[in-house]
Amino acid sequence: MIVALVLFSTFSINEPNLKLIYVGDPMCSWCYGISEELSEVEKEFKGKVNFELVMGGLRPYNTQTMSELKDFLSHHWKDVYKASKQPFNYDVLDTSITYDTEPPCRANVVVRELAPEQSFAFFKACQRAFYFENKNMHLSESYHDILKELKIDVEQFDKLFASEEMKNLVRKDFERSAEWGVQGFPTLILQQGDNLTLITNGYTDSETMIKRIEAALK
C-alpha cells in the first residue's frame, strides 16, 4: 500500500502531469487477474489521462523454483481465477524454472523504451505467455511472438534485454516503487503534479476504479 497518501489540489483534466501509474509485475497472479479490469480503466480515460507502467518487482532475483513454491502459488492462482476467471495452466508448477520476476520486468522496461505506446499490450501478453502458455520468461525468445505481433524489432529487443543498461533501469523501477511505499501488487496511483493518490492496492473491478478516479478528478 501507499505509506503516505498525499491529498492534492484540483487539476484540469488536460493537466500534462496528470497520469495513472500502474505498479505491477508480469509474474504477479493478481496483476494477471486485474488485467481486463485495468483495460477498461485505460479505455475510459484514454486521451484524458496518461497511463504509465512501473515494474514493482514481486520476487526479483529469487532463486526458488516453481515446483518448490507449488503449494503456495497454486492456492493464490485458484483465488485469482475465482475472482477474475482468468485461465491458468498449472503445469509450470512442476518445473524447475525459478520464480525470479526480474527478467520479465526487464523485458517490459525494454519495450517501454522501444515502443511506449505498446507497454500495456506487451505487459498483458507476457502474463498470458507465462500463466496460460507456461513459457520461460527468463528467455528472450519467449517474447519473440509477442514482439512480432506488436511490430517491435526483435533483434533490438534481444540486444537491450541482455544489456546492463536495462538491468540497471529495471532496478530503478523497483526503487521507485519502494520509495512510494508500494508493498503489494497490483497498485494503481493517480498522480497530479508531485501529489499521489492511491486508487487501488489489490484486485478491484473496473467500475470501482473508474468511480474513484472520477471522484478524485473533481
C-alpha positions in Angstrom: 0.0 0.0 0.0 1.0 3.6 -0.2 2.6 4.5 3.1 2.0 8.2 2.7 -1.2 9.0 0.9 -1.0 12.6 -0.3 -4.0 14.8 -0.8 -4.0 17.0 -3.9 -5.2 20.3 -5.3 -7.8 20.4 -8.1 -6.2 20.0 -11.5 -7.6 20.3 -15.0 -8.3 17.0 -16.9 -5.8 18.2 -19.5 -3.0 18.8 -16.9 0.2 17.5 -18.6 1.4 16.0 -15.3 -1.8 14.1 -14.8 -1.3 10.3 -15.1 -2.4 6.9 -13.9 0.6 4.9 -12.7 0.1 1.1 -12.6 2.7 -0.6 -10.4 2.8 -4.3 -11.1 4.8 -7.4 -12.1 4.1 -9.6 -15.1 4.5 -12.7 -12.9 2.2 -11.4 -10.2 -1.0 -13.5 -10.3 -3.3 -10.8 -9.0 -1.9 -8.4 -11.7 -2.9 -11.1 -14.2 -6.3 -11.2 -12.6 -6.9 -7.5 -12.8 -5.6 -7.0 -16.4 -9.0 -7.0 -18.1 -10.4 -4.6 -15.4 -7.5 -2.3 -16.0 -8.0 -2.4 -19.7 -11.5 -1.0 -19.1 -10.0 1.8 -17.0 -7.4 2.6 -19.7 -10.2 2.8 -22.3 -12.3 5.1 -20.1 -9.5 7.6 -19.6 -7.7 7.3 -23.0 -6.8 10.7 -24.3 -7.6 12.3 -21.0 -5.1 10.8 -18.5 -1.6 9.4 -19.4 -1.1 5.8 -18.4 2.3 4.7 -17.2 3.6 1.2 -16.2 6.2 0.9 -13.4 7.7 -2.5 -12.6 7.2 -3.2 -8.8 9.3 -6.3 -8.6 7.4 -9.1 -6.9 10.2 -11.5 -6.5 13.2 -10.2 -8.3 16.4 -12.2 -8.1 14.6 -15.0 -6.4 16.2 -18.5 -6.6 13.3 -20.7 -5.6 11.8 -23.0 -8.3 8.2 -23.1 -9.4 8.0 -26.7 -8.0 9.3 -25.6 -4.6 6.6 -22.9 -4.5 3.8 -25.1 -6.0 1.5 -25.3 -2.9 1.8 -21.6 -2.2 1.3 -20.4 -5.8 -1.5 -22.8 -6.7 -3.5 -21.5 -3.7 -3.2 -17.9 -4.9 -3.9 -18.8 -8.5 -7.1 -20.5 -7.6 -8.2 -17.4 -5.7 -7.4 -15.2 -8.7 -9.4 -17.5 -11.0 -12.4 -17.3 -8.7 -12.3 -13.5 -8.7 -11.4 -12.9 -12.4 -11.9 -16.1 -14.4 -8.5 -15.6 -16.0 -7.3 -19.0 -17.3 -4.3 -20.7 -15.6 -2.2 -23.6 -16.8 -0.8 -25.3 -13.7 1.8 -27.5 -15.5 4.5 -24.8 -15.0 4.3 -25.5 -11.2 6.0 -28.9 -11.8 9.1 -27.3 -13.4 12.5 -26.2 -12.2 12.0 -22.7 -13.7 13.0 -20.2 -11.0 10.3 -17.8 -9.8 12.6 -14.8 -10.5 10.4 -12.0 -11.7 13.3 -9.6 -12.7 13.7 -10.9 -16.3 10.0 -10.3 -17.4 10.1 -6.9 -15.6 13.2 -6.1 -17.5 11.6 -7.2 -20.8 8.7 -4.7 -20.1 11.2 -1.9 -19.4 12.8 -2.6 -22.7 9.5 -2.4 -24.5 8.7 0.8 -22.6 11.9 2.2 -24.1 11.4 0.9 -27.6 7.6 1.3 -28.1 6.0 3.0 -25.1 2.6 3.0 -26.7 2.6 -0.8 -26.6 3.6 -1.1 -23.0 0.3 -2.3 -21.6 -0.4 -4.6 -24.5 3.0 -6.2 -24.1 2.6 -6.5 -20.3 -0.8 -8.3 -20.8 0.7 -10.6 -23.5 3.6 -11.5 -21.1 1.1 -12.5 -18.5 -0.7 -14.9 -20.8 2.5 -16.3 -22.1 3.5 -17.2 -18.6 0.2 -18.2 -16.9 -1.5 -19.9 -19.8 1.2 -20.9 -22.3 3.8 -21.6 -19.5 6.7 -20.0 -21.3 10.0 -19.5 -19.5 10.0 -15.7 -19.2 13.8 -15.7 -18.4 14.5 -16.4 -22.1 14.4 -13.6 -24.7 12.9 -16.0 -27.3 9.8 -16.4 -25.1 8.9 -12.8 -26.1 9.5 -13.1 -29.8 6.0 -14.0 -30.9 4.6 -11.1 -28.8 7.1 -8.7 -30.3 6.3 -9.7 -33.8 2.6 -9.3 -33.2 3.1 -5.8 -31.8 5.6 -5.0 -34.6 8.5 -4.3 -32.2 12.0 -5.0 -33.5 13.1 -8.4 -32.2 16.8 -8.0 -32.7 16.9 -4.7 -30.9 14.8 -6.1 -28.1 17.3 -9.1 -27.6 20.2 -6.7 -27.5 18.7 -4.5 -24.9 17.2 -7.3 -22.9 20.7 -8.7 -22.3 22.2 -5.3 -21.6 23.5 -3.9 -18.2 21.7 -0.7 -19.1 18.3 -2.3 -18.9 19.2 -4.3 -15.8 20.0 -1.0 -14.1 16.9 0.6 -15.4 14.5 -2.0 -14.1 16.3 -1.8 -10.7 15.4 1.9 -10.7 11.8 0.9 -11.2 11.9 -1.3 -8.2 13.5 1.5 -6.2 10.8 3.9 -7.4 8.1 1.6 -6.2 9.7 1.2 -2.8 10.1 4.9 -2.4 6.4 5.3 -2.9 5.8 2.7 -0.2 4.1 0.2 -2.5 4.0 -3.1 -0.7 1.7 -5.1 -2.8 0.6 -5.5 -6.4 -1.4 -4.5 -8.4 -1.4 -0.9 -7.3 -2.9 2.0 -9.2 -1.9 5.5 -8.3 -3.3 8.8 -9.6 -0.5 11.4 -10.0 -1.3 15.1 -10.2 2.0 17.1 -10.3 4.0 15.9 -7.3 1.0 14.5 -5.5 0.0 10.9 -5.4 -3.4 9.4 -4.6 -4.0 5.7 -4.2 -6.8 4.3 -6.4 -6.4 0.7 -5.5 -3.9 -1.7 -3.9 -5.1 -5.2 -4.8 -7.8 -6.6 -7.1 -10.6 -4.2 -7.7 -13.2 -4.2 -10.5 -13.1 -1.5 -13.2 -16.3 0.2 -12.2 -15.0 0.9 -8.7 -11.6 2.2 -10.0 -13.3 4.4 -12.5 -15.6 5.9 -9.9 -12.6 6.6 -7.6 -10.6 8.3 -10.3 -13.6 10.4 -11.4 -14.2 11.5 -7.8 -10.5 12.4 -7.4 -10.5 14.5 -10.5 -13.5 16.7 -9.4 
